[in-house]
Amino acid sequence: MTIWKYEETKPTHRLVKLYKEDHGEGEYMGDLDEDSIKNMILDIKPDVQIDQAFGTLSYFGMLPLLVTKKQNS
């Protein structure tokens, strides 16, 4: 599956969008196999339900991953 990755980092969160098609934003990651894609997703968000996340990317062609950062009090 061909994958493009767009990433945005803010003080409170990190947003990563994975696409199956070029949407004019992001970096081309290559033509990856299922295991490589799942590992990339888990590297971004280790607590994600990986089968559901991969299924969303496969079916809809886009997977947004939001990682919130802990705030120091």
Secondary structure, 3 states (H helix, E strand, C coil): CEEEEEEEECCCEEEEEEECCCCCCCEEEEECCHHHHHHHHHHHCCCCCHHHHHHHHHHHCEEEEEEECCCCC
